[in-house]
Amino acid sequence: MLLVIDIGNTNLTLGLYEKDKFGAHWRLATDHNRMPDEYGLQFLGLLQNAGKTVKDITGISLASVVPPLTGRVIQACEEYLKQKPLVVDAGIKTGIKIRYEDPRAVGADRVCDAVAVMKLYGGPACVVDFGTATTFNAITKDGEYLGGAITAGINLAAEALYTRAAKLPRIDLQLPPSVIGKNTIHAMQSGLLFGYVSMVEGMVNRFKTELGNDMKVIATGGLSEIIAKETKVIDVISPWLTLEGLRIIWEMNQ
């Protein structure tokens, strides 16, 4: 059984695969203060919750965009799960050609997303990842990662409004009853959620002018389902796309 781990700035996501069958999976808050022993014990608890033991784990595939945590999670895997993870980094086979000016600057999660999209859906494609940042990633029909666009994520924008505007409250990100908010909370929810929907629609149209009208649009990340329900430009909702990419990369490197 393969354990896949994606370390993001906001969430740490994990999943179990038996061959290509996706099993138990979890989305946890990223804790920058947690030590290797704490991660190790948490992993053991998750396995127990899924009815599995350390002996069931035959491999670990890991991606991280949080360098200070990468070593701690690797240490936890080695000491508690008795496996050395395959880390998505330079030198790992992915099947994706990176056309970025500096290929090393492309986040491991974006590489995993591109790998999964090419395997499952093919190109050309635009992957919209709703994470700490909202990223738009362009992949050609030949599996080349061209680059993309990066902007602040929805949660980050909401937190900025709360911290920088004295009279604006911290809000839950859920759809308001109407676009025109009748109170401050609904007005903020409308601006953030419907505003991001409109941004996605505009960016997708701009990407199509460069990649072609046959471009597929795949949404991933924790808020992908909320946004995708409000627009017709998204073809596929895949909240766990990065984990699927980690599985495929693992198989390619065995």
Backbone as CSV, one residue per row, in Angstrom:
resi,resn,N_x,N_y,N_z,CA_x,CA_y,CA_z,C_x,C_y,C_z
1,MET,0.842,-1.197,0.000,0.000,0.000,0.000,0.876,1.245,0.000
2,LEU,0.523,2.191,-0.866,1.297,3.422,-1.008,0.656,4.544,-0.205
3,LEU,1.486,5.255,0.568,1.053,6.458,1.268,1.578,7.663,0.501
4,VAL,0.693,8.596,0.165,1.104,9.819,-0.532,0.870,10.999,0.400
5,ILE,1.814,11.939,0.398,1.768,13.089,1.308,2.093,14.354,0.521
6,ASP,1.229,15.340,0.627,1.470,16.647,0.005,1.499,17.701,1.104
7,ILE,2.659,18.331,1.287,2.820,19.357,2.315,2.631,20.730,1.678
8,GLY,1.522,21.386,2.000,1.257,22.718,1.499,1.362,23.749,2.602
9,ASN,1.280,25.004,2.245,1.406,26.072,3.234,0.228,26.117,4.200
10,THR,-0.955,25.726,3.740,-2.150,25.759,4.579,-2.566,24.370,5.035
11,ASN,-2.501,23.399,4.118,-2.946,22.044,4.430,-1.869,21.007,4.145
12,LEU,-1.910,19.957,4.938,-1.118,18.760,4.676,-2.122,17.672,4.311
13,THR,-2.052,17.176,3.072,-3.007,16.173,2.619,-2.301,14.838,2.454
14,LEU,-3.013,13.780,2.821,-2.466,12.439,2.760,-3.516,11.497,2.180
15,GLY,-3.046,10.407,1.565,-3.972,9.415,1.040,-3.302,8.065,0.919
16,LEU,-4.109,7.029,0.877,-3.626,5.662,0.723,-4.090,5.099,-0.613
17,TYR,-3.196,4.386,-1.290,-3.520,3.729,-2.549,-3.184,2.250,-2.479
18,GLU,-4.123,1.432,-2.923,-3.829,0.034,-3.201,-3.803,-0.083,-4.715
19,LYS,-2.579,-0.126,-5.280,-2.360,0.007,-6.720,-2.933,1.362,-7.150
20,ASP,-3.955,1.386,-8.025,-4.502,2.679,-8.446,-5.827,3.006,-7.764
21,LYS,-6.187,2.234,-6.744,-7.437,2.464,-6.032,-7.207,3.420,-4.864
22,PHE,-7.898,4.541,-4.903,-7.761,5.579,-3.883,-8.589,5.194,-2.668
23,GLY,-7.926,5.135,-1.508,-8.610,4.733,-0.291,-8.781,5.876,0.690
24,ALA,-8.484,5.617,1.939,-8.632,6.633,2.984,-7.762,7.840,2.666
25,HIS,-8.278,9.034,2.954,-7.522,10.248,2.677,-7.907,11.311,3.697
26,TRP,-6.982,12.232,3.923,-7.159,13.223,4.986,-6.618,14.579,4.534
27,ARG,-7.249,15.650,5.029,-6.752,17.017,4.831,-6.585,17.638,6.212
28,LEU,-5.335,17.926,6.597,-5.021,18.449,7.917,-4.479,19.874,7.798
29,ALA,-4.557,20.626,8.885,-3.947,21.953,8.917,-2.433,21.805,9.021
30,THR,-1.704,22.557,8.207,-0.249,22.552,8.291,0.188,23.250,9.574
31,ASP,0.989,22.561,10.366,1.479,23.103,11.637,2.993,23.258,11.542
32,HIS,3.447,24.504,11.441,4.875,24.761,11.248,5.694,24.509,12.509
33,ASN,5.045,24.316,13.635,5.763,24.086,14.890,5.849,22.608,15.268
34,ARG,5.183,21.754,14.514,5.149,20.337,14.866,6.508,19.684,14.605
35,MET,6.926,18.826,15.507,8.216,18.151,15.417,8.042,16.763,14.791
36,PRO,9.159,16.133,14.357,9.068,14.824,13.694,8.305,13.785,14.497
37,ASP,8.527,13.726,15.812,7.817,12.741,16.629,6.304,12.985,16.595
38,GLU,5.906,14.260,16.588,4.482,14.575,16.555,3.869,14.150,15.217
39,TYR,4.596,14.400,14.118,4.102,13.940,12.819,4.021,12.422,12.781
40,GLY,5.059,11.758,13.313,5.071,10.300,13.302,3.890,9.711,14.044
41,LEU,3.619,10.232,15.220,2.495,9.736,16.005,1.159,10.026,15.313
42,GLN,1.083,11.181,14.659,-0.138,11.510,13.936,-0.356,10.538,12.776
43,PHE,0.711,10.218,12.045,0.597,9.270,10.938,0.116,7.909,11.437
44,LEU,0.679,7.463,12.552,0.264,6.173,13.114,-1.218,6.193,13.483
45,GLY,-1.673,7.326,14.041,-3.078,7.451,14.402,-3.988,7.403,13.187
46,LEU,-3.588,8.037,12.090,-4.390,8.027,10.872,-4.472,6.625,10.288
47,LEU,-3.343,5.919,10.293,-3.343,4.542,9.792,-4.276,3.669,10.630
48,GLN,-4.196,3.833,11.937,-5.055,3.060,12.822,-6.529,3.352,12.547
49,ASN,-6.831,4.617,12.327,-8.197,5.016,12.015,-8.706,4.365,10.728
50,ALA,-7.773,4.125,9.777,-8.133,3.497,8.506,-8.069,1.975,8.574
51,GLY,-7.753,1.435,9.748,-7.662,-0.008,9.901,-6.401,-0.603,9.316
52,LYS,-5.341,0.201,9.238,-4.073,-0.245,8.669,-2.969,-0.158,9.718
53,THR,-1.840,-0.825,9.416,-0.668,-0.763,10.283,0.542,-0.377,9.466
54,VAL,1.653,-0.163,10.151,2.897,0.196,9.468,3.287,-0.877,8.454
55,LYS,3.022,-2.145,8.770,3.398,-3.241,7.876,2.656,-3.198,6.549
56,ASP,1.515,-2.492,6.510,0.753,-2.382,5.260,1.373,-1.382,4.288
57,ILE,2.235,-0.483,4.785,2.820,0.554,3.947,4.056,0.009,3.230
58,THR,4.008,-0.007,1.916,5.131,-0.515,1.113,5.925,0.599,0.444
59,GLY,5.411,1.833,0.504,6.122,2.949,-0.085,5.461,4.264,0.279
60,ILE,6.223,5.351,0.162,5.721,6.697,0.455,6.189,7.643,-0.645
61,SER,5.275,8.414,-1.183,5.592,9.424,-2.187,5.221,10.782,-1.608
62,LEU,6.146,11.732,-1.675,5.974,13.002,-0.947,6.294,14.196,-1.826
63,ALA,5.469,15.225,-1.721,5.723,16.523,-2.354,5.590,17.596,-1.296
64,SER,6.416,18.630,-1.391,6.370,19.691,-0.388,6.719,21.035,-1.007
65,VAL,5.983,22.064,-0.575,6.339,23.443,-0.926,6.682,24.223,0.340
66,VAL,6.942,23.480,1.432,7.300,24.096,2.712,8.630,23.486,3.169
67,PRO,9.761,24.005,2.660,11.070,23.397,2.952,11.352,23.134,4.435
68,PRO,10.987,24.037,5.370,11.295,23.749,6.778,10.620,22.497,7.325
69,LEU,9.498,22.088,6.705,8.779,20.913,7.188,9.175,19.633,6.465
70,THR,9.798,19.764,5.310,10.101,18.579,4.506,10.954,17.580,5.272
71,GLY,12.043,18.060,5.864,12.943,17.177,6.594,12.280,16.525,7.790
72,ARG,11.398,17.267,8.466,10.727,16.711,9.641,9.788,15.568,9.251
73,VAL,9.065,15.758,8.149,8.138,14.715,7.713,8.912,13.498,7.198
74,ILE,10.015,13.731,6.496,10.847,12.607,6.044,11.350,11.817,7.245
75,GLN,11.827,12.524,8.254,12.317,11.846,9.461,11.202,11.047,10.129
76,ALA,10.003,11.615,10.193,8.875,10.903,10.791,8.549,9.633,10.012
77,CYS,8.605,9.725,8.687,8.322,8.552,7.852,9.353,7.452,8.085
78,GLU,10.620,7.843,8.163,11.680,6.854,8.329,11.636,6.203,9.711
79,GLU,11.365,7.000,10.739,11.424,6.466,12.098,10.137,5.757,12.527
80,TYR,8.993,6.236,12.058,7.726,5.673,12.522,7.066,4.744,11.505
81,LEU,7.267,5.014,10.213,6.645,4.186,9.176,7.647,3.253,8.501
82,LYS,8.917,3.393,8.861,9.987,2.512,8.385,10.137,2.529,6.860
83,GLN,9.868,3.704,6.264,9.995,3.864,4.822,10.664,5.199,4.511
84,LYS,11.579,5.185,3.546,12.187,6.420,3.067,11.342,6.946,1.911
85,PRO,10.779,8.135,2.037,9.890,8.627,0.979,10.624,8.940,-0.321
86,LEU,9.902,8.767,-1.426,10.328,9.304,-2.710,9.867,10.753,-2.737
87,VAL,10.801,11.690,-2.810,10.471,13.116,-2.760,10.485,13.686,-4.175
88,VAL,9.402,14.328,-4.578,9.314,14.936,-5.907,10.238,16.143,-5.943
89,ASP,11.309,16.005,-6.709,12.332,17.045,-6.778,13.091,16.864,-8.084
90,ALA,14.100,17.683,-8.296,14.918,17.561,-9.503,15.511,16.158,-9.594
91,GLY,15.485,15.596,-10.797,16.041,14.264,-11.002,15.020,13.147,-10.954
92,ILE,13.800,13.451,-10.514,12.737,12.453,-10.456,12.028,12.394,-11.815
93,LYS,11.751,11.181,-12.287,11.024,11.021,-13.543,9.575,11.456,-13.369
94,THR,9.129,12.337,-14.255,7.743,12.791,-14.208,7.036,12.692,-15.563
95,GLY,7.797,12.649,-16.637,7.203,12.637,-17.966,6.747,14.000,-18.433
96,ILE,6.964,15.016,-17.605,6.550,16.387,-17.929,7.785,17.220,-18.272
97,LYS,7.723,17.919,-19.381,8.799,18.840,-19.750,8.471,20.224,-19.186
98,ILE,9.357,20.727,-18.362,9.149,22.029,-17.732,9.746,23.117,-18.608
99,ARG,8.904,24.019,-19.099,9.353,25.108,-19.973,9.466,26.437,-19.221
100,TYR,9.375,26.388,-17.895,9.557,27.568,-17.056,10.995,28.058,-17.226
101,GLU,11.232,29.369,-17.054,12.596,29.886,-17.181,13.539,29.210,-16.194
102,ASP,13.072,28.999,-14.969,13.839,28.243,-13.978,12.972,27.067,-13.526
103,PRO,13.184,25.874,-14.099,12.344,24.723,-13.757,12.306,24.415,-12.264
104,ARG,13.370,24.740,-11.548,13.420,24.452,-10.112,12.468,25.336,-9.317
105,ALA,11.992,26.403,-9.933,11.081,27.319,-9.238,9.627,26.848,-9.285
106,VAL,9.353,25.808,-10.055,7.985,25.295,-10.137,7.715,24.416,-8.920
107,GLY,6.658,24.706,-8.180,6.332,23.944,-6.981,6.074,22.480,-7.285
108,ALA,6.479,21.611,-6.364,6.296,20.173,-6.553,4.829,19.811,-6.717
109,ASP,3.949,20.538,-6.037,2.516,20.243,-6.167,2.015,20.540,-7.575
110,ARG,2.557,21.595,-8.197,2.142,21.940,-9.556,2.632,20.893,-10.556
111,VAL,3.818,20.339,-10.293,4.334,19.259,-11.138,3.444,18.022,-11.007
112,CYS,3.071,17.684,-9.777,2.197,16.529,-9.550,0.851,16.710,-10.252
113,ASP,0.298,17.912,-10.161,-0.973,18.192,-10.828,-0.844,17.976,-12.339
114,ALA,0.243,18.474,-12.922,0.448,18.339,-14.360,0.574,16.873,-14.765
115,VAL,1.293,16.100,-13.972,1.458,14.668,-14.256,0.102,13.963,-14.248
116,ALA,-0.700,14.239,-13.216,-2.009,13.604,-13.102,-2.925,13.995,-14.259
117,VAL,-2.912,15.266,-14.631,-3.779,15.733,-15.707,-3.415,15.061,-17.025
118,MET,-2.132,14.963,-17.336,-1.723,14.340,-18.593,-2.090,12.862,-18.613
119,LYS,-1.980,12.197,-17.490,-2.308,10.768,-17.423,-3.812,10.533,-17.512
120,LEU,-4.592,11.366,-16.839,-6.025,11.125,-16.727,-6.867,11.809,-17.798
121,TYR,-6.446,13.012,-18.235,-7.303,13.803,-19.109,-6.623,14.231,-20.415
122,GLY,-5.307,14.326,-20.410,-4.582,14.793,-21.584,-4.600,16.301,-21.719
123,GLY,-3.757,16.799,-22.606,-3.672,18.236,-22.829,-4.268,18.626,-24.167
124,PRO,-4.366,19.918,-24.441,-3.948,21.020,-23.574,-4.912,21.183,-22.398
125,ALA,-4.376,21.705,-21.311,-5.191,21.825,-20.107,-4.730,22.995,-19.260
126,CYS,-5.659,23.495,-18.471,-5.359,24.504,-17.460,-5.804,23.940,-16.120
127,VAL,-4.866,23.852,-15.185,-5.187,23.385,-13.842,-5.330,24.605,-12.937
128,VAL,-6.492,24.752,-12.336,-6.727,25.849,-11.398,-6.686,25.266,-9.995
129,ASP,-5.686,25.656,-9.234,-5.473,25.095,-7.894,-5.828,26.151,-6.853
130,PHE,-6.871,25.868,-6.079,-7.339,26.795,-5.048,-6.689,26.428,-3.717
131,GLY,-5.492,26.940,-3.491,-4.780,26.695,-2.257,-4.495,27.996,-1.535
132,THR,-3.364,28.042,-0.809,-2.954,29.295,-0.169,-2.859,30.389,-1.224
133,ALA,-2.276,30.029,-2.364,-2.346,30.853,-3.571,-3.325,30.183,-4.528
134,THR,-3.961,30.976,-5.376,-4.736,30.415,-6.476,-3.842,30.452,-7.702
135,THR,-3.568,29.269,-8.260,-2.653,29.203,-9.395,-3.372,28.664,-10.623
136,PHE,-2.960,29.181,-11.787,-3.441,28.710,-13.086,-2.226,28.143,-13.810
137,ASN,-2.296,26.875,-14.190,-1.140,26.189,-14.740,-1.438,25.670,-16.135
138,ALA,-0.598,26.047,-17.091,-0.824,25.720,-18.496,-0.003,24.510,-18.918
139,ILE,-0.682,23.524,-19.510,-0.039,22.304,-19.980,-0.430,22.095,-21.438
140,THR,0.545,21.866,-22.290,0.272,21.690,-23.717,-0.218,20.277,-24.019
141,LYS,-0.646,20.064,-25.242,-1.121,18.730,-25.643,0.005,17.710,-25.629
142,ASP,1.255,18.183,-25.687,2.411,17.283,-25.673,2.987,17.073,-24.275
143,GLY,2.297,17.574,-23.254,2.762,17.368,-21.894,3.858,18.302,-21.448
144,GLU,3.872,19.501,-22.000,4.848,20.501,-21.583,4.185,21.458,-20.586
145,TYR,4.861,21.677,-19.470,4.388,22.664,-18.500,4.957,24.017,-18.914
146,LEU,4.068,24.910,-19.379,4.524,26.202,-19.909,4.739,27.249,-18.822
147,GLY,3.945,27.192,-17.785,3.960,28.226,-16.753,2.534,28.509,-16.346
148,GLY,2.267,29.720,-15.933,0.900,30.027,-15.532,0.768,31.379,-14.889
149,ALA,-0.153,31.464,-13.954,-0.431,32.719,-13.248,-0.664,32.392,-11.781
150,ILE,-0.264,33.312,-10.915,-0.385,33.118,-9.475,-1.020,34.368,-8.862
151,THR,-2.013,34.149,-8.015,-2.602,35.260,-7.276,-2.904,34.790,-5.853
152,ALA,-3.322,35.703,-5.016,-3.629,35.343,-3.631,-4.810,34.384,-3.577
153,GLY,-4.728,33.403,-2.695,-5.836,32.484,-2.505,-6.999,33.158,-1.804
154,ILE,-8.157,32.523,-1.849,-9.368,33.117,-1.279,-9.225,33.312,0.226
155,ASN,-8.721,32.304,0.919,-8.551,32.438,2.370,-7.563,33.555,2.715
156,LEU,-6.514,33.668,1.921,-5.517,34.706,2.148,-6.121,36.093,1.944
157,ALA,-6.933,36.228,0.906,-7.599,37.506,0.648,-8.571,37.848,1.773
158,ALA,-9.306,36.852,2.254,-10.247,37.086,3.347,-9.526,37.518,4.613
159,GLU,-8.401,36.888,4.894,-7.633,37.239,6.089,-7.051,38.645,5.964
160,ALA,-6.637,39.018,4.753,-6.099,40.361,4.539,-7.161,41.429,4.795
161,LEU,-8.391,41.169,4.372,-9.472,42.120,4.635,-9.700,42.284,6.132
162,TYR,-9.663,41.168,6.839,-9.899,41.210,8.290,-8.785,41.954,9.025
163,THR,-7.535,41.699,8.635,-6.407,42.276,9.370,-6.114,43.725,8.968
164,ARG,-6.474,44.119,7.742,-6.102,45.451,7.263,-7.257,46.445,7.244
165,ALA,-8.494,45.974,7.423,-9.650,46.880,7.443,-10.314,46.777,8.810
166,ALA,-10.261,47.868,9.575,-10.642,47.831,10.985,-12.082,47.385,11.227
167,LYS,-12.988,47.695,10.301,-14.397,47.405,10.557,-14.893,46.144,9.855
168,LEU,-14.002,45.433,9.190,-14.424,44.207,8.505,-14.114,42.990,9.374
169,PRO,-15.088,42.089,9.541,-14.898,40.937,10.423,-14.220,39.767,9.704
170,ARG,-13.778,38.793,10.486,-13.334,37.515,9.929,-14.587,36.705,9.604
171,ILE,-14.643,36.114,8.409,-15.873,35.448,7.960,-15.603,33.997,7.575
172,ASP,-16.691,33.218,7.544,-16.648,31.882,6.967,-16.851,32.003,5.469
173,LEU,-16.062,31.222,4.716,-16.188,31.281,3.267,-17.289,30.337,2.803
174,GLN,-18.480,30.879,2.707,-19.617,30.145,2.172,-20.431,31.079,1.302
175,LEU,-21.177,30.497,0.375,-21.913,31.320,-0.576,-22.992,32.142,0.119
176,PRO,-23.080,33.426,-0.185,-24.139,34.271,0.387,-25.448,34.011,-0.353
177,PRO,-26.575,34.479,0.185,-27.868,34.229,-0.469,-28.032,34.956,-1.799
178,SER,-27.250,36.003,-2.034,-27.356,36.737,-3.295,-26.034,37.441,-3.574
179,VAL,-25.851,37.866,-4.813,-24.628,38.581,-5.179,-24.559,39.927,-4.465
180,ILE,-25.700,40.588,-4.369,-25.753,41.873,-3.681,-25.958,41.617,-2.198
181,GLY,-24.905,41.770,-1.422,-24.989,41.500,-0.001,-25.773,42.571,0.737
182,LYS,-26.648,42.148,1.652,-27.471,43.087,2.409,-26.878,43.387,3.787
183,ASN,-25.742,42.760,4.096,-25.010,43.075,5.317,-23.522,42.863,5.027
184,THR,-22.676,43.266,5.969,-21.237,43.252,5.715,-20.714,41.850,5.450
185,ILE,-21.176,40.862,6.210,-20.685,39.492,6.030,-21.061,38.962,4.650
186,HIS,-22.321,39.133,4.250,-22.749,38.665,2.937,-22.044,39.427,1.819
187,ALA,-21.802,40.705,2.028,-21.102,41.500,1.021,-19.667,41.002,0.839
188,MET,-18.992,40.666,1.929,-17.638,40.128,1.843,-17.623,38.744,1.191
189,GLN,-18.584,37.915,1.569,-18.666,36.586,0.957,-18.905,36.691,-0.540
190,SER,-19.766,37.606,-0.931,-20.047,37.808,-2.352,-18.796,38.276,-3.095
191,GLY,-18.141,39.291,-2.544,-16.957,39.824,-3.209,-15.861,38.783,-3.358
192,LEU,-15.654,37.984,-2.314,-14.595,36.988,-2.354,-14.955,35.816,-3.268
193,LEU,-16.101,35.195,-3.048,-16.432,33.984,-3.792,-16.860,34.273,-5.229
194,PHE,-17.833,35.151,-5.405,-18.260,35.453,-6.773,-17.174,36.235,-7.523
195,GLY,-16.414,37.036,-6.769,-15.301,37.734,-7.403,-14.267,36.765,-7.947
196,TYR,-13.966,35.709,-7.173,-13.008,34.712,-7.654,-13.591,33.888,-8.799
197,VAL,-14.893,33.634,-8.776,-15.526,32.945,-9.901,-15.319,33.745,-11.189
198,SER,-15.561,35.041,-11.123,-15.395,35.890,-12.301,-13.936,35.932,-12.746
199,MET,-13.019,35.940,-11.787,-11.600,35.924,-12.138,-11.243,34.635,-12.863
200,VAL,-11.743,33.510,-12.346,-11.472,32.222,-12.992,-11.994,32.227,-14.422
201,GLU,-13.199,32.717,-14.611,-13.777,32.741,-15.956,-12.941,33.611,-16.894
202,GLY,-12.509,34.760,-16.407,-11.689,35.642,-17.232,-10.335,35.041,-17.558
203,MET,-9.676,34.442,-16.574,-8.362,33.849,-16.800,-8.447,32.636,-17.726
204,VAL,-9.495,31.838,-17.568,-9.664,30.682,-18.460,-9.796,31.138,-19.907
205,ASN,-10.567,32.193,-20.143,-10.708,32.717,-21.512,-9.372,33.196,-22.051
206,ARG,-8.571,33.839,-21.220,-7.268,34.317,-21.662,-6.314,33.148,-21.943
207,PHE,-6.370,32.105,-21.112,-5.529,30.927,-21.351,-5.916,30.241,-22.662
208,LYS,-7.210,30.233,-22.971,-7.655,29.586,-24.206,-7.140,30.300,-25.446
209,THR,-6.929,31.589,-25.348,-6.384,32.307,-26.506,-4.958,31.870,-26.804
210,GLU,-4.272,31.297,-25.811,-2.895,30.851,-26.023,-2.784,29.339,-26.188
211,LEU,-3.657,28.584,-25.527,-3.588,27.122,-25.607,-4.590,26.527,-26.592
212,GLY,-5.624,27.282,-26.956,-6.633,26.770,-27.880,-7.953,26.493,-27.188
213,ASN,-9.041,26.525,-27.966,-10.378,26.351,-27.413,-10.661,24.935,-26.941
214,ASP,-9.809,23.972,-27.320,-10.007,22.597,-26.850,-9.347,22.363,-25.492
215,MET,-8.873,23.416,-24.855,-8.235,23.320,-23.541,-9.226,22.839,-22.488
216,LYS,-8.833,21.816,-21.733,-9.639,21.339,-20.616,-9.300,22.156,-19.372
217,VAL,-10.265,22.330,-18.492,-10.050,23.083,-17.254,-10.331,22.156,-16.080
218,ILE,-9.314,21.934,-15.262,-9.420,21.039,-14.108,-9.218,21.859,-12.843
219,ALA,-10.155,21.776,-11.916,-10.068,22.507,-10.657,-9.670,21.556,-9.539
220,THR,-8.749,22.001,-8.686,-8.329,21.197,-7.550,-8.122,22.109,-6.338
221,GLY,-7.850,21.499,-5.195,-7.675,22.277,-3.970,-8.924,22.272,-3.105
222,GLY,-8.765,22.718,-1.879,-9.823,22.629,-0.884,-11.100,23.361,-1.222
223,LEU,-11.018,24.489,-1.934,-12.214,25.274,-2.253,-12.693,25.071,-3.690
224,SER,-12.142,24.080,-4.366,-12.465,23.887,-5.782,-13.948,23.590,-6.011
225,GLU,-14.550,22.808,-5.133,-15.952,22.433,-5.350,-16.894,23.627,-5.197
226,ILE,-16.605,24.501,-4.220,-17.455,25.675,-4.014,-17.424,26.581,-5.240
227,ILE,-16.227,26.837,-5.760,-16.088,27.733,-6.907,-16.650,27.095,-8.169
228,ALA,-16.347,25.808,-8.378,-16.753,25.142,-9.622,-18.267,25.088,-9.784
229,LYS,-18.990,25.034,-8.682,-20.446,24.967,-8.761,-21.063,26.250,-9.301
230,GLU,-20.294,27.334,-9.300,-20.827,28.635,-9.699,-20.395,29.066,-11.098
231,THR,-19.758,28.169,-11.837,-19.309,28.530,-13.178,-19.367,27.319,-14.094
232,LYS,-19.480,27.584,-15.400,-19.532,26.503,-16.384,-18.195,26.298,-17.096
233,VAL,-17.174,27.073,-16.742,-15.911,26.960,-17.475,-15.030,25.824,-16.956
234,ILE,-15.356,25.260,-15.799,-14.558,24.166,-15.236,-15.138,22.837,-15.697
235,ASP,-14.289,22.017,-16.308,-14.730,20.738,-16.862,-14.670,19.602,-15.844
236,VAL,-13.644,19.626,-14.974,-13.430,18.529,-14.034,-13.113,19.100,-12.657
237,ILE,-13.760,18.564,-11.627,-13.425,18.913,-10.244,-12.667,17.739,-9.646
238,SER,-11.439,17.973,-9.219,-10.604,16.898,-8.675,-9.854,17.415,-7.451
239,PRO,-10.511,17.433,-6.272,-9.894,18.013,-5.073,-8.590,17.336,-4.651
240,TRP,-8.395,16.065,-5.042,-7.226,15.303,-4.597,-6.269,15.031,-5.753
241,LEU,-6.253,15.920,-6.738,-5.445,15.728,-7.952,-3.962,15.563,-7.643
242,THR,-3.437,16.345,-6.703,-2.012,16.278,-6.378,-1.633,14.892,-5.858
243,LEU,-2.505,14.294,-5.060,-2.222,12.960,-4.539,-2.197,11.933,-5.660
244,GLU,-3.073,12.110,-6.637,-3.070,11.201,-7.789,-1.749,11.325,-8.555
245,GLY,-1.270,12.561,-8.686,0.020,12.766,-9.341,1.157,12.117,-8.586
246,LEU,1.112,12.173,-7.260,2.138,11.524,-6.442,2.144,10.018,-6.664
247,ARG,0.958,9.422,-6.806,0.895,7.981,-7.073,1.525,7.645,-8.429
248,ILE,1.188,8.426,-9.439,1.700,8.166,-10.781,3.213,8.330,-10.830
249,ILE,3.727,9.372,-10.179,5.180,9.604,-10.149,5.887,8.458,-9.419
250,TRP,5.290,7.981,-8.344,5.860,6.835,-7.638,6.017,5.645,-8.580
251,GLU,4.961,5.344,-9.323,4.983,4.197,-10.235,6.028,4.387,-11.339
252,MET,6.179,5.614,-11.810,7.155,5.882,-12.871,8.598,5.701,-12.397
253,ASN,8.833,5.810,-11.118,10.200,5.779,-10.586,10.558,4.445,-9.922
254,GLN,9.716,3.435,-10.112,10.022,2.113,-9.547,10.759,1.237,-10.555
